[in-house]
Structures are given as structure tokens and as C-alpha cells.
Amino acid sequence: MVKHLQDAGMNYFQHMIHALHISYLLFVACFCCFIHSFIPFIFQTKASCIIKYLSDNVINRQIRRN
């Protein structure tokens, strides 16, 4: 566990907050996809925008660590 936190460059609570933030955004994306499946004219790009944001965020964090 300590190695993962060191690799991430965060302490326990920073990591927890970051992981909870990612979890929340994934939940929102999931909810938007679910609603979009029944009502296609709403949340047309919300989930993909969230996923792109998360992908960019993870890639940028990896680049900064290396």
C-alpha cells in the first residue's frame, strides 16, 4: 500500500479524496449513460466528456510523475 501511495505521489487522505472524486465522476457518467439509453436526446455527450476528462487527468498525472 505504501509503495502505491509513494508512486502516486500522495498521502493516504489525498489518495482517498482523489479516488473518491474519480468514483463520483464515473457514477455521474454511468447515470448519464443510463438516462441517455431511455431518452436519447439528453446527455448526448456528457458521459464521453467525463471519460475524456478522466483519461486526460490520469495521463497528465502519469507524465508529471515520470
C-alpha positions in Angstrom: 0.0 0.0 0.0 2.8 2.4 0.9 4.5 1.9 -2.4 1.4 2.7 -4.4 0.9 5.9 -2.4 4.5 6.8 -3.0 4.2 6.0 -6.7 1.1 8.2 -6.9 2.9 11.0 -5.0 0.1 11.3 -2.5 -0.5 10.6 1.2 -3.4 8.4 2.3 -6.0 11.1 2.5 -5.0 12.8 -0.7 -5.3 9.5 -2.5 -8.6 8.8 -0.9 -10.1 12.2 -2.0 -8.7 11.7 -5.5 -10.1 8.2 -5.8 -13.5 9.3 -4.4 -13.5 12.1 -6.9 -12.9 9.7 -9.8 -15.5 7.3 -8.4 -18.1 10.2 -8.3 -17.4 11.2 -11.8 -17.7 7.6 -13.0 -21.0 7.4 -11.2 -22.2 10.6 -12.9 -21.1 9.2 -16.3 -22.9 5.9 -15.6 -26.0 7.7 -14.6 -25.9 9.9 -17.8 -25.5 6.8 -20.0 -28.4 5.1 -18.3 -30.7 8.0 -18.7 -29.5 8.6 -22.3 -30.3 5.0 -23.2 -34.0 5.7 -22.5 -34.1 9.3 -23.5 -31.5 9.7 -26.3 -31.9 13.4 -26.8 -30.5 14.3 -23.3 -26.9 13.7 -22.0 -25.8 13.1 -25.6 -22.1 13.9 -24.9 -21.9 14.2 -21.1 -20.5 10.7 -20.4 -17.9 10.8 -23.1 -16.8 14.2 -21.9 -16.4 12.9 -18.4 -14.5 9.9 -19.6 -12.2 12.0 -21.8 -11.6 14.4 -18.8 -10.7 11.4 -16.6 -8.4 9.9 -19.2 -6.6 13.2 -19.7 -6.3 13.6 -16.0 -4.8 10.2 -15.4 -2.3 10.6 -18.4 -1.2 14.0 -17.2 -0.6 12.8 -13.6 1.5 9.9 -15.0 3.5 12.3 -17.2 4.1 14.7 -14.2 5.4 11.7 -12.1 7.9 10.5 -14.6 
